[in-house]
Amino acid sequence: MHTKIRLILSLEHQVSYQTTNTYSTLNELTNQTKNVWIACHGIGFLSKYFIKYFEDLNPKENYIIAPQAPSKYYQTKAYKYVGASWLTKEHTKLETENILNYLDAVLANENIPEDKHLILMGFSQGVSVITRWMAKRKIPADRLVIHSGSIPDEFHAKDFSHKKNLKVDYIYGLNDEYLNEEKLNSQIEITENIFPHKPEIHTFDGKHVMNSELLKHISENVQS
């Protein structure tokens, strides 16, 4: 008796196509605007809700742009609450390029005047997105705010050398359930190695959550 062997050939292909995504803004971009924030949310957020954490900032001086992560999903089996994610371990390099192209489009659409103070900010998963965008696209940000997230270990000092006077703020909660002493020390060491100047450390009594008070403090202490 002969046994038949069935060969199954499964291939993965790649295709390019045009897509459309949303983003949210808060306040108006006027002649009185001093700071323009581009803030990337963490996993599970939608930009229209994430941007509410910036409502305590002076509305006349601060204009906030909150990009929207493209991969949306239902957060529970009740299929009621929707969240979103920027990246996973699946095809990270390809998906990163898609996201960078999207952020490029957001920036071009906003047409931010050069006299504004540009602040890039990332919370949690948004940190990897905003740092990669600044590094790979050489975004001339004046300030980088890293909030409760991890910087990818792929960077070198040359990646951020295009902005010699870049100021970096590192924010984290003292009770952050995703942050231990070893990881914290590693992250601070990374910031000291890749950025032109040592970061300013801000802590608060809390877990892995956004802290609006520190964002307000940063916005009020921006040097022209």
PyMOL CGO cylinders between C-alpha atoms (Angstrom):
from pymol import cmd
from pymol.cgo import CYLINDER

trace = [
    CYLINDER, 0.00, 0.00, 0.00, 1.33, 3.37, -0.97, 0.3, 1, 1, 1, 1, 1, 1,
    CYLINDER, 1.33, 3.37, -0.97, 0.76, 6.37, 1.28, 0.3, 1, 1, 1, 1, 1, 1,
    CYLINDER, 0.76, 6.37, 1.28, -0.09, 9.59, -0.54, 0.3, 1, 1, 1, 1, 1, 1,
    CYLINDER, -0.09, 9.59, -0.54, 1.71, 12.65, 0.72, 0.3, 1, 1, 1, 1, 1, 1,
    CYLINDER, 1.71, 12.65, 0.72, -0.15, 15.92, 0.31, 0.3, 1, 1, 1, 1, 1, 1,
    CYLINDER, -0.15, 15.92, 0.31, 2.03, 18.99, 0.03, 0.3, 1, 1, 1, 1, 1, 1,
    CYLINDER, 2.03, 18.99, 0.03, 0.48, 22.28, 1.11, 0.3, 1, 1, 1, 1, 1, 1,
    CYLINDER, 0.48, 22.28, 1.11, 2.26, 25.39, -0.12, 0.3, 1, 1, 1, 1, 1, 1,
    CYLINDER, 2.26, 25.39, -0.12, 1.35, 28.45, 1.95, 0.3, 1, 1, 1, 1, 1, 1,
    CYLINDER, 1.35, 28.45, 1.95, 2.91, 31.76, 0.96, 0.3, 1, 1, 1, 1, 1, 1,
    CYLINDER, 2.91, 31.76, 0.96, 2.61, 35.23, 2.45, 0.3, 1, 1, 1, 1, 1, 1,
    CYLINDER, 2.61, 35.23, 2.45, 2.49, 38.13, 0.02, 0.3, 1, 1, 1, 1, 1, 1,
    CYLINDER, 2.49, 38.13, 0.02, 2.68, 41.90, 0.32, 0.3, 1, 1, 1, 1, 1, 1,
    CYLINDER, 2.68, 41.90, 0.32, 0.61, 44.56, -1.42, 0.3, 1, 1, 1, 1, 1, 1,
    CYLINDER, 0.61, 44.56, -1.42, 0.56, 48.36, -1.25, 0.3, 1, 1, 1, 1, 1, 1,
    CYLINDER, 0.56, 48.36, -1.25, -2.64, 50.37, -1.19, 0.3, 1, 1, 1, 1, 1, 1,
    CYLINDER, -2.64, 50.37, -1.19, -3.92, 53.77, -0.09, 0.3, 1, 1, 1, 1, 1, 1,
    CYLINDER, -3.92, 53.77, -0.09, -5.61, 54.05, 3.29, 0.3, 1, 1, 1, 1, 1, 1,
    CYLINDER, -5.61, 54.05, 3.29, -7.23, 56.79, 5.39, 0.3, 1, 1, 1, 1, 1, 1,
    CYLINDER, -7.23, 56.79, 5.39, -7.03, 57.40, 9.13, 0.3, 1, 1, 1, 1, 1, 1,
    CYLINDER, -7.03, 57.40, 9.13, -8.26, 60.05, 11.56, 0.3, 1, 1, 1, 1, 1, 1,
    CYLINDER, -8.26, 60.05, 11.56, -6.53, 62.17, 14.22, 0.3, 1, 1, 1, 1, 1, 1,
    CYLINDER, -6.53, 62.17, 14.22, -7.76, 64.58, 16.88, 0.3, 1, 1, 1, 1, 1, 1,
    CYLINDER, -7.76, 64.58, 16.88, -6.88, 68.17, 17.78, 0.3, 1, 1, 1, 1, 1, 1,
    CYLINDER, -6.88, 68.17, 17.78, -7.56, 70.34, 20.80, 0.3, 1, 1, 1, 1, 1, 1,
    CYLINDER, -7.56, 70.34, 20.80, -7.79, 74.17, 20.81, 0.3, 1, 1, 1, 1, 1, 1,
    CYLINDER, -7.79, 74.17, 20.81, -6.92, 76.39, 17.84, 0.3, 1, 1, 1, 1, 1, 1,
    CYLINDER, -6.92, 76.39, 17.84, -3.61, 77.09, 16.13, 0.3, 1, 1, 1, 1, 1, 1,
    CYLINDER, -3.61, 77.09, 16.13, -3.35, 80.89, 16.15, 0.3, 1, 1, 1, 1, 1, 1,
    CYLINDER, -3.35, 80.89, 16.15, -0.76, 83.65, 16.39, 0.3, 1, 1, 1, 1, 1, 1,
    CYLINDER, -0.76, 83.65, 16.39, -1.04, 83.35, 20.19, 0.3, 1, 1, 1, 1, 1, 1,
    CYLINDER, -1.04, 83.35, 20.19, -0.12, 79.67, 20.16, 0.3, 1, 1, 1, 1, 1, 1,
    CYLINDER, -0.12, 79.67, 20.16, 3.29, 79.03, 21.70, 0.3, 1, 1, 1, 1, 1, 1,
    CYLINDER, 3.29, 79.03, 21.70, 3.43, 75.25, 21.95, 0.3, 1, 1, 1, 1, 1, 1,
    CYLINDER, 3.43, 75.25, 21.95, 2.32, 72.65, 19.43, 0.3, 1, 1, 1, 1, 1, 1,
    CYLINDER, 2.32, 72.65, 19.43, 2.13, 69.13, 20.86, 0.3, 1, 1, 1, 1, 1, 1,
    CYLINDER, 2.13, 69.13, 20.86, 2.07, 65.96, 18.79, 0.3, 1, 1, 1, 1, 1, 1,
    CYLINDER, 2.07, 65.96, 18.79, 1.08, 63.31, 21.31, 0.3, 1, 1, 1, 1, 1, 1,
    CYLINDER, 1.08, 63.31, 21.31, 0.88, 59.56, 20.66, 0.3, 1, 1, 1, 1, 1, 1,
    CYLINDER, 0.88, 59.56, 20.66, -1.41, 57.60, 22.96, 0.3, 1, 1, 1, 1, 1, 1,
    CYLINDER, -1.41, 57.60, 22.96, -0.77, 54.23, 24.56, 0.3, 1, 1, 1, 1, 1, 1,
    CYLINDER, -0.77, 54.23, 24.56, -2.33, 50.87, 23.77, 0.3, 1, 1, 1, 1, 1, 1,
    CYLINDER, -2.33, 50.87, 23.77, -6.07, 50.71, 24.37, 0.3, 1, 1, 1, 1, 1, 1,
    CYLINDER, -6.07, 50.71, 24.37, -6.73, 54.42, 23.78, 0.3, 1, 1, 1, 1, 1, 1,
    CYLINDER, -6.73, 54.42, 23.78, -8.53, 56.30, 21.06, 0.3, 1, 1, 1, 1, 1, 1,
    CYLINDER, -8.53, 56.30, 21.06, -7.11, 59.73, 20.23, 0.3, 1, 1, 1, 1, 1, 1,
    CYLINDER, -7.11, 59.73, 20.23, -10.43, 61.52, 20.80, 0.3, 1, 1, 1, 1, 1, 1,
    CYLINDER, -10.43, 61.52, 20.80, -10.39, 60.39, 24.45, 0.3, 1, 1, 1, 1, 1, 1,
    CYLINDER, -10.39, 60.39, 24.45, -6.63, 60.55, 25.01, 0.3, 1, 1, 1, 1, 1, 1,
    CYLINDER, -6.63, 60.55, 25.01, -6.52, 64.21, 24.04, 0.3, 1, 1, 1, 1, 1, 1,
    CYLINDER, -6.52, 64.21, 24.04, -8.72, 65.09, 27.03, 0.3, 1, 1, 1, 1, 1, 1,
    CYLINDER, -8.72, 65.09, 27.03, -5.67, 64.73, 29.27, 0.3, 1, 1, 1, 1, 1, 1,
    CYLINDER, -5.67, 64.73, 29.27, -4.43, 68.01, 27.76, 0.3, 1, 1, 1, 1, 1, 1,
    CYLINDER, -4.43, 68.01, 27.76, -7.53, 70.06, 28.59, 0.3, 1, 1, 1, 1, 1, 1,
    CYLINDER, -7.53, 70.06, 28.59, -5.88, 71.69, 31.63, 0.3, 1, 1, 1, 1, 1, 1,
    CYLINDER, -5.88, 71.69, 31.63, -3.18, 73.28, 29.48, 0.3, 1, 1, 1, 1, 1, 1,
    CYLINDER, -3.18, 73.28, 29.48, -3.60, 76.96, 28.62, 0.3, 1, 1, 1, 1, 1, 1,
    CYLINDER, -3.60, 76.96, 28.62, -5.83, 76.76, 25.50, 0.3, 1, 1, 1, 1, 1, 1,
    CYLINDER, -5.83, 76.76, 25.50, -4.51, 79.98, 24.00, 0.3, 1, 1, 1, 1, 1, 1,
    CYLINDER, -4.51, 79.98, 24.00, -0.87, 78.89, 24.22, 0.3, 1, 1, 1, 1, 1, 1,
    CYLINDER, -0.87, 78.89, 24.22, -1.15, 75.16, 23.52, 0.3, 1, 1, 1, 1, 1, 1,
    CYLINDER, -1.15, 75.16, 23.52, -2.40, 73.38, 20.42, 0.3, 1, 1, 1, 1, 1, 1,
    CYLINDER, -2.40, 73.38, 20.42, -2.52, 69.60, 20.68, 0.3, 1, 1, 1, 1, 1, 1,
    CYLINDER, -2.52, 69.60, 20.68, -2.49, 67.05, 17.87, 0.3, 1, 1, 1, 1, 1, 1,
    CYLINDER, -2.49, 67.05, 17.87, -3.25, 63.45, 18.84, 0.3, 1, 1, 1, 1, 1, 1,
    CYLINDER, -3.25, 63.45, 18.84, -2.62, 60.91, 16.07, 0.3, 1, 1, 1, 1, 1, 1,
    CYLINDER, -2.62, 60.91, 16.07, -4.74, 57.76, 16.02, 0.3, 1, 1, 1, 1, 1, 1,
    CYLINDER, -4.74, 57.76, 16.02, -3.22, 54.27, 16.13, 0.3, 1, 1, 1, 1, 1, 1,
    CYLINDER, -3.22, 54.27, 16.13, -4.56, 52.34, 13.13, 0.3, 1, 1, 1, 1, 1, 1,
    CYLINDER, -4.56, 52.34, 13.13, -5.29, 48.91, 14.63, 0.3, 1, 1, 1, 1, 1, 1,
    CYLINDER, -5.29, 48.91, 14.63, -8.62, 49.09, 16.47, 0.3, 1, 1, 1, 1, 1, 1,
    CYLINDER, -8.62, 49.09, 16.47, -10.20, 46.30, 18.47, 0.3, 1, 1, 1, 1, 1, 1,
    CYLINDER, -10.20, 46.30, 18.47, -12.94, 45.60, 21.02, 0.3, 1, 1, 1, 1, 1, 1,
    CYLINDER, -12.94, 45.60, 21.02, -11.46, 45.62, 24.51, 0.3, 1, 1, 1, 1, 1, 1,
    CYLINDER, -11.46, 45.62, 24.51, -13.89, 43.10, 26.03, 0.3, 1, 1, 1, 1, 1, 1,
    CYLINDER, -13.89, 43.10, 26.03, -16.20, 40.34, 24.86, 0.3, 1, 1, 1, 1, 1, 1,
    CYLINDER, -16.20, 40.34, 24.86, -19.10, 42.73, 25.40, 0.3, 1, 1, 1, 1, 1, 1,
    CYLINDER, -19.10, 42.73, 25.40, -18.00, 44.36, 22.11, 0.3, 1, 1, 1, 1, 1, 1,
    CYLINDER, -18.00, 44.36, 22.11, -18.74, 47.82, 23.46, 0.3, 1, 1, 1, 1, 1, 1,
    CYLINDER, -18.74, 47.82, 23.46, -15.47, 49.62, 24.19, 0.3, 1, 1, 1, 1, 1, 1,
    CYLINDER, -15.47, 49.62, 24.19, -12.97, 50.14, 21.39, 0.3, 1, 1, 1, 1, 1, 1,
    CYLINDER, -12.97, 50.14, 21.39, -9.23, 50.57, 21.84, 0.3, 1, 1, 1, 1, 1, 1,
    CYLINDER, -9.23, 50.57, 21.84, -6.31, 50.77, 19.45, 0.3, 1, 1, 1, 1, 1, 1,
    CYLINDER, -6.31, 50.77, 19.45, -2.72, 49.61, 19.13, 0.3, 1, 1, 1, 1, 1, 1,
    CYLINDER, -2.72, 49.61, 19.13, 0.22, 51.03, 17.20, 0.3, 1, 1, 1, 1, 1, 1,
    CYLINDER, 0.22, 51.03, 17.20, 2.44, 47.99, 16.74, 0.3, 1, 1, 1, 1, 1, 1,
    CYLINDER, 2.44, 47.99, 16.74, 2.87, 44.32, 17.59, 0.3, 1, 1, 1, 1, 1, 1,
    CYLINDER, 2.87, 44.32, 17.59, 5.74, 41.87, 17.08, 0.3, 1, 1, 1, 1, 1, 1,
    CYLINDER, 5.74, 41.87, 17.08, 4.13, 40.86, 13.76, 0.3, 1, 1, 1, 1, 1, 1,
    CYLINDER, 4.13, 40.86, 13.76, 5.82, 42.59, 10.79, 0.3, 1, 1, 1, 1, 1, 1,
    CYLINDER, 5.82, 42.59, 10.79, 7.04, 45.40, 13.07, 0.3, 1, 1, 1, 1, 1, 1,
    CYLINDER, 7.04, 45.40, 13.07, 9.37, 46.96, 10.52, 0.3, 1, 1, 1, 1, 1, 1,
    CYLINDER, 9.37, 46.96, 10.52, 6.67, 47.12, 7.83, 0.3, 1, 1, 1, 1, 1, 1,
    CYLINDER, 6.67, 47.12, 7.83, 4.01, 48.44, 10.20, 0.3, 1, 1, 1, 1, 1, 1,
    CYLINDER, 4.01, 48.44, 10.20, 6.42, 51.03, 11.59, 0.3, 1, 1, 1, 1, 1, 1,
    CYLINDER, 6.42, 51.03, 11.59, 6.99, 52.44, 8.11, 0.3, 1, 1, 1, 1, 1, 1,
    CYLINDER, 6.99, 52.44, 8.11, 3.22, 52.62, 7.56, 0.3, 1, 1, 1, 1, 1, 1,
    CYLINDER, 3.22, 52.62, 7.56, 2.81, 54.55, 10.81, 0.3, 1, 1, 1, 1, 1, 1,
    CYLINDER, 2.81, 54.55, 10.81, 5.67, 56.92, 10.00, 0.3, 1, 1, 1, 1, 1, 1,
    CYLINDER, 5.67, 56.92, 10.00, 4.07, 57.67, 6.64, 0.3, 1, 1, 1, 1, 1, 1,
    CYLINDER, 4.07, 57.67, 6.64, 0.81, 58.40, 8.44, 0.3, 1, 1, 1, 1, 1, 1,
    CYLINDER, 0.81, 58.40, 8.44, 2.52, 60.78, 10.91, 0.3, 1, 1, 1, 1, 1, 1,
    CYLINDER, 2.52, 60.78, 10.91, 4.22, 62.50, 7.97, 0.3, 1, 1, 1, 1, 1, 1,
    CYLINDER, 4.22, 62.50, 7.97, 0.78, 63.08, 6.46, 0.3, 1, 1, 1, 1, 1, 1,
    CYLINDER, 0.78, 63.08, 6.46, -0.59, 64.48, 9.73, 0.3, 1, 1, 1, 1, 1, 1,
    CYLINDER, -0.59, 64.48, 9.73, 2.34, 66.90, 10.02, 0.3, 1, 1, 1, 1, 1, 1,
    CYLINDER, 2.34, 66.90, 10.02, 1.96, 68.03, 6.41, 0.3, 1, 1, 1, 1, 1, 1,
    CYLINDER, 1.96, 68.03, 6.41, -1.77, 68.53, 6.85, 0.3, 1, 1, 1, 1, 1, 1,
    CYLINDER, -1.77, 68.53, 6.85, -1.31, 70.73, 9.93, 0.3, 1, 1, 1, 1, 1, 1,
    CYLINDER, -1.31, 70.73, 9.93, 1.32, 72.99, 8.33, 0.3, 1, 1, 1, 1, 1, 1,
    CYLINDER, 1.32, 72.99, 8.33, 2.77, 74.12, 11.66, 0.3, 1, 1, 1, 1, 1, 1,
    CYLINDER, 2.77, 74.12, 11.66, 4.51, 77.55, 11.54, 0.3, 1, 1, 1, 1, 1, 1,
    CYLINDER, 4.51, 77.55, 11.54, 8.24, 77.45, 12.30, 0.3, 1, 1, 1, 1, 1, 1,
    CYLINDER, 8.24, 77.45, 12.30, 7.93, 79.98, 15.13, 0.3, 1, 1, 1, 1, 1, 1,
    CYLINDER, 7.93, 79.98, 15.13, 6.01, 77.51, 17.33, 0.3, 1, 1, 1, 1, 1, 1,
    CYLINDER, 6.01, 77.51, 17.33, 7.65, 75.40, 20.00, 0.3, 1, 1, 1, 1, 1, 1,
    CYLINDER, 7.65, 75.40, 20.00, 7.23, 71.80, 18.82, 0.3, 1, 1, 1, 1, 1, 1,
    CYLINDER, 7.23, 71.80, 18.82, 6.77, 69.21, 21.56, 0.3, 1, 1, 1, 1, 1, 1,
    CYLINDER, 6.77, 69.21, 21.56, 6.66, 65.50, 20.74, 0.3, 1, 1, 1, 1, 1, 1,
    CYLINDER, 6.66, 65.50, 20.74, 5.10, 63.33, 23.41, 0.3, 1, 1, 1, 1, 1, 1,
    CYLINDER, 5.10, 63.33, 23.41, 4.45, 59.62, 23.79, 0.3, 1, 1, 1, 1, 1, 1,
    CYLINDER, 4.45, 59.62, 23.79, 2.66, 57.69, 26.51, 0.3, 1, 1, 1, 1, 1, 1,
    CYLINDER, 2.66, 57.69, 26.51, 3.37, 53.99, 27.07, 0.3, 1, 1, 1, 1, 1, 1,
    CYLINDER, 3.37, 53.99, 27.07, 3.37, 52.30, 23.64, 0.3, 1, 1, 1, 1, 1, 1,
    CYLINDER, 3.37, 52.30, 23.64, 3.30, 55.74, 22.05, 0.3, 1, 1, 1, 1, 1, 1,
    CYLINDER, 3.30, 55.74, 22.05, 6.90, 56.32, 23.22, 0.3, 1, 1, 1, 1, 1, 1,
    CYLINDER, 6.90, 56.32, 23.22, 8.30, 53.84, 20.70, 0.3, 1, 1, 1, 1, 1, 1,
    CYLINDER, 8.30, 53.84, 20.70, 6.26, 55.47, 17.94, 0.3, 1, 1, 1, 1, 1, 1,
    CYLINDER, 6.26, 55.47, 17.94, 7.14, 59.08, 18.63, 0.3, 1, 1, 1, 1, 1, 1,
    CYLINDER, 7.14, 59.08, 18.63, 10.87, 58.41, 19.17, 0.3, 1, 1, 1, 1, 1, 1,
    CYLINDER, 10.87, 58.41, 19.17, 11.14, 56.38, 15.96, 0.3, 1, 1, 1, 1, 1, 1,
    CYLINDER, 11.14, 56.38, 15.96, 9.38, 59.13, 14.03, 0.3, 1, 1, 1, 1, 1, 1,
    CYLINDER, 9.38, 59.13, 14.03, 11.69, 61.83, 15.37, 0.3, 1, 1, 1, 1, 1, 1,
    CYLINDER, 11.69, 61.83, 15.37, 14.80, 59.76, 14.73, 0.3, 1, 1, 1, 1, 1, 1,
    CYLINDER, 14.80, 59.76, 14.73, 13.98, 58.35, 11.30, 0.3, 1, 1, 1, 1, 1, 1,
    CYLINDER, 13.98, 58.35, 11.30, 12.35, 61.48, 9.87, 0.3, 1, 1, 1, 1, 1, 1,
    CYLINDER, 12.35, 61.48, 9.87, 14.66, 63.95, 11.64, 0.3, 1, 1, 1, 1, 1, 1,
    CYLINDER, 14.66, 63.95, 11.64, 11.72, 65.88, 13.08, 0.3, 1, 1, 1, 1, 1, 1,
    CYLINDER, 11.72, 65.88, 13.08, 13.08, 69.19, 14.49, 0.3, 1, 1, 1, 1, 1, 1,
    CYLINDER, 13.08, 69.19, 14.49, 11.27, 68.99, 17.82, 0.3, 1, 1, 1, 1, 1, 1,
    CYLINDER, 11.27, 68.99, 17.82, 12.28, 71.37, 20.58, 0.3, 1, 1, 1, 1, 1, 1,
    CYLINDER, 12.28, 71.37, 20.58, 11.15, 69.03, 23.34, 0.3, 1, 1, 1, 1, 1, 1,
    CYLINDER, 11.15, 69.03, 23.34, 10.52, 65.31, 23.73, 0.3, 1, 1, 1, 1, 1, 1,
    CYLINDER, 10.52, 65.31, 23.73, 8.26, 64.06, 26.53, 0.3, 1, 1, 1, 1, 1, 1,
    CYLINDER, 8.26, 64.06, 26.53, 8.58, 60.37, 27.39, 0.3, 1, 1, 1, 1, 1, 1,
    CYLINDER, 8.58, 60.37, 27.39, 5.70, 59.31, 29.63, 0.3, 1, 1, 1, 1, 1, 1,
    CYLINDER, 5.70, 59.31, 29.63, 5.62, 55.83, 31.19, 0.3, 1, 1, 1, 1, 1, 1,
    CYLINDER, 5.62, 55.83, 31.19, 7.01, 54.06, 28.15, 0.3, 1, 1, 1, 1, 1, 1,
    CYLINDER, 7.01, 54.06, 28.15, 10.08, 52.27, 26.86, 0.3, 1, 1, 1, 1, 1, 1,
    CYLINDER, 10.08, 52.27, 26.86, 12.50, 53.69, 24.32, 0.3, 1, 1, 1, 1, 1, 1,
    CYLINDER, 12.50, 53.69, 24.32, 13.47, 51.11, 21.68, 0.3, 1, 1, 1, 1, 1, 1,
    CYLINDER, 13.47, 51.11, 21.68, 17.05, 49.86, 22.12, 0.3, 1, 1, 1, 1, 1, 1,
    CYLINDER, 17.05, 49.86, 22.12, 17.83, 50.41, 18.44, 0.3, 1, 1, 1, 1, 1, 1,
    CYLINDER, 17.83, 50.41, 18.44, 18.89, 54.07, 18.74, 0.3, 1, 1, 1, 1, 1, 1,
    CYLINDER, 18.89, 54.07, 18.74, 22.30, 55.71, 18.74, 0.3, 1, 1, 1, 1, 1, 1,
    CYLINDER, 22.30, 55.71, 18.74, 23.32, 59.28, 19.56, 0.3, 1, 1, 1, 1, 1, 1,
    CYLINDER, 23.32, 59.28, 19.56, 23.51, 60.12, 15.85, 0.3, 1, 1, 1, 1, 1, 1,
    CYLINDER, 23.51, 60.12, 15.85, 19.77, 59.46, 15.50, 0.3, 1, 1, 1, 1, 1, 1,
    CYLINDER, 19.77, 59.46, 15.50, 18.95, 62.57, 17.53, 0.3, 1, 1, 1, 1, 1, 1,
    CYLINDER, 18.95, 62.57, 17.53, 22.01, 64.68, 16.72, 0.3, 1, 1, 1, 1, 1, 1,
    CYLINDER, 22.01, 64.68, 16.72, 19.99, 66.83, 14.28, 0.3, 1, 1, 1, 1, 1, 1,
    CYLINDER, 19.99, 66.83, 14.28, 18.55, 68.74, 17.25, 0.3, 1, 1, 1, 1, 1, 1,
    CYLINDER, 18.55, 68.74, 17.25, 21.43, 69.80, 19.49, 0.3, 1, 1, 1, 1, 1, 1,
    CYLINDER, 21.43, 69.80, 19.49, 19.28, 71.80, 21.92, 0.3, 1, 1, 1, 1, 1, 1,
    CYLINDER, 19.28, 71.80, 21.92, 16.61, 69.10, 22.35, 0.3, 1, 1, 1, 1, 1, 1,
    CYLINDER, 16.61, 69.10, 22.35, 15.19, 68.98, 25.86, 0.3, 1, 1, 1, 1, 1, 1,
    CYLINDER, 15.19, 68.98, 25.86, 13.91, 65.63, 27.10, 0.3, 1, 1, 1, 1, 1, 1,
    CYLINDER, 13.91, 65.63, 27.10, 11.44, 65.00, 29.93, 0.3, 1, 1, 1, 1, 1, 1,
    CYLINDER, 11.44, 65.00, 29.93, 11.04, 61.52, 31.42, 0.3, 1, 1, 1, 1, 1, 1,
    CYLINDER, 11.04, 61.52, 31.42, 7.80, 60.99, 33.37, 0.3, 1, 1, 1, 1, 1, 1,
    CYLINDER, 7.80, 60.99, 33.37, 6.80, 57.90, 35.33, 0.3, 1, 1, 1, 1, 1, 1,
    CYLINDER, 6.80, 57.90, 35.33, 4.61, 56.89, 38.24, 0.3, 1, 1, 1, 1, 1, 1,
    CYLINDER, 4.61, 56.89, 38.24, 6.33, 55.64, 41.39, 0.3, 1, 1, 1, 1, 1, 1,
    CYLINDER, 6.33, 55.64, 41.39, 3.89, 52.72, 41.52, 0.3, 1, 1, 1, 1, 1, 1,
    CYLINDER, 3.89, 52.72, 41.52, 3.92, 51.88, 37.80, 0.3, 1, 1, 1, 1, 1, 1,
    CYLINDER, 3.92, 51.88, 37.80, 3.13, 48.16, 37.62, 0.3, 1, 1, 1, 1, 1, 1,
    CYLINDER, 3.13, 48.16, 37.62, 5.12, 47.80, 34.38, 0.3, 1, 1, 1, 1, 1, 1,
    CYLINDER, 5.12, 47.80, 34.38, 8.26, 49.46, 35.69, 0.3, 1, 1, 1, 1, 1, 1,
    CYLINDER, 8.26, 49.46, 35.69, 10.81, 47.97, 38.08, 0.3, 1, 1, 1, 1, 1, 1,
    CYLINDER, 10.81, 47.97, 38.08, 14.12, 49.39, 39.28, 0.3, 1, 1, 1, 1, 1, 1,
    CYLINDER, 14.12, 49.39, 39.28, 16.17, 47.46, 36.72, 0.3, 1, 1, 1, 1, 1, 1,
    CYLINDER, 16.17, 47.46, 36.72, 14.05, 48.60, 33.80, 0.3, 1, 1, 1, 1, 1, 1,
    CYLINDER, 14.05, 48.60, 33.80, 13.95, 52.18, 35.06, 0.3, 1, 1, 1, 1, 1, 1,
    CYLINDER, 13.95, 52.18, 35.06, 17.73, 52.36, 35.38, 0.3, 1, 1, 1, 1, 1, 1,
    CYLINDER, 17.73, 52.36, 35.38, 18.09, 50.86, 31.91, 0.3, 1, 1, 1, 1, 1, 1,
    CYLINDER, 18.09, 50.86, 31.91, 15.74, 53.43, 30.39, 0.3, 1, 1, 1, 1, 1, 1,
    CYLINDER, 15.74, 53.43, 30.39, 17.45, 56.37, 32.07, 0.3, 1, 1, 1, 1, 1, 1,
    CYLINDER, 17.45, 56.37, 32.07, 20.81, 55.07, 30.85, 0.3, 1, 1, 1, 1, 1, 1,
    CYLINDER, 20.81, 55.07, 30.85, 19.45, 54.88, 27.30, 0.3, 1, 1, 1, 1, 1, 1,
    CYLINDER, 19.45, 54.88, 27.30, 18.22, 58.48, 27.45, 0.3, 1, 1, 1, 1, 1, 1,
    CYLINDER, 18.22, 58.48, 27.45, 21.61, 59.67, 28.67, 0.3, 1, 1, 1, 1, 1, 1,
    CYLINDER, 21.61, 59.67, 28.67, 23.38, 57.84, 25.85, 0.3, 1, 1, 1, 1, 1, 1,
    CYLINDER, 23.38, 57.84, 25.85, 21.25, 58.80, 22.85, 0.3, 1, 1, 1, 1, 1, 1,
    CYLINDER, 21.25, 58.80, 22.85, 20.02, 62.34, 23.55, 0.3, 1, 1, 1, 1, 1, 1,
    CYLINDER, 20.02, 62.34, 23.55, 22.19, 65.50, 23.41, 0.3, 1, 1, 1, 1, 1, 1,
    CYLINDER, 22.19, 65.50, 23.41, 21.47, 66.34, 27.06, 0.3, 1, 1, 1, 1, 1, 1,
    CYLINDER, 21.47, 66.34, 27.06, 20.44, 64.43, 30.15, 0.3, 1, 1, 1, 1, 1, 1,
    CYLINDER, 20.44, 64.43, 30.15, 16.67, 64.20, 30.63, 0.3, 1, 1, 1, 1, 1, 1,
    CYLINDER, 16.67, 64.20, 30.63, 14.74, 65.98, 33.33, 0.3, 1, 1, 1, 1, 1, 1,
    CYLINDER, 14.74, 65.98, 33.33, 13.08, 63.32, 35.51, 0.3, 1, 1, 1, 1, 1, 1,
    CYLINDER, 13.08, 63.32, 35.51, 9.52, 63.86, 36.73, 0.3, 1, 1, 1, 1, 1, 1,
    CYLINDER, 9.52, 63.86, 36.73, 7.80, 61.41, 39.09, 0.3, 1, 1, 1, 1, 1, 1,
    CYLINDER, 7.80, 61.41, 39.09, 4.33, 61.23, 40.55, 0.3, 1, 1, 1, 1, 1, 1,
    CYLINDER, 4.33, 61.23, 40.55, 2.53, 59.11, 43.10, 0.3, 1, 1, 1, 1, 1, 1,
    CYLINDER, 2.53, 59.11, 43.10, 0.60, 56.81, 40.82, 0.3, 1, 1, 1, 1, 1, 1,
    CYLINDER, 0.60, 56.81, 40.82, 0.51, 53.76, 38.57, 0.3, 1, 1, 1, 1, 1, 1,
    CYLINDER, 0.51, 53.76, 38.57, 0.73, 53.36, 34.78, 0.3, 1, 1, 1, 1, 1, 1,
    CYLINDER, 0.73, 53.36, 34.78, -1.52, 56.31, 34.01, 0.3, 1, 1, 1, 1, 1, 1,
    CYLINDER, -1.52, 56.31, 34.01, -1.33, 59.71, 32.36, 0.3, 1, 1, 1, 1, 1, 1,
    CYLINDER, -1.33, 59.71, 32.36, -0.45, 62.65, 34.59, 0.3, 1, 1, 1, 1, 1, 1,
    CYLINDER, -0.45, 62.65, 34.59, -2.04, 65.88, 33.40, 0.3, 1, 1, 1, 1, 1, 1,
    CYLINDER, -2.04, 65.88, 33.40, -0.46, 68.00, 36.13, 0.3, 1, 1, 1, 1, 1, 1,
    CYLINDER, -0.46, 68.00, 36.13, 3.07, 67.30, 34.91, 0.3, 1, 1, 1, 1, 1, 1,
    CYLINDER, 3.07, 67.30, 34.91, 2.07, 68.00, 31.32, 0.3, 1, 1, 1, 1, 1, 1,
    CYLINDER, 2.07, 68.00, 31.32, 0.72, 71.35, 32.47, 0.3, 1, 1, 1, 1, 1, 1,
    CYLINDER, 0.72, 71.35, 32.47, 3.94, 72.02, 34.39, 0.3, 1, 1, 1, 1, 1, 1,
    CYLINDER, 3.94, 72.02, 34.39, 6.02, 71.29, 31.29, 0.3, 1, 1, 1, 1, 1, 1,
    CYLINDER, 6.02, 71.29, 31.29, 3.84, 73.51, 29.11, 0.3, 1, 1, 1, 1, 1, 1,
    CYLINDER, 3.84, 73.51, 29.11, 4.23, 76.42, 31.53, 0.3, 1, 1, 1, 1, 1, 1,
    CYLINDER, 4.23, 76.42, 31.53, 8.02, 76.08, 31.67, 0.3, 1, 1, 1, 1, 1, 1,
    CYLINDER, 8.02, 76.08, 31.67, 8.88, 76.11, 28.01, 0.3, 1, 1, 1, 1, 1, 1,
    CYLINDER, 8.88, 76.11, 28.01, 11.71, 78.44, 27.09, 0.3, 1, 1, 1, 1, 1, 1,
    CYLINDER, 11.71, 78.44, 27.09, 11.35, 80.34, 23.86, 0.3, 1, 1, 1, 1, 1, 1,
]
cmd.load_cgo(trace, "trace")
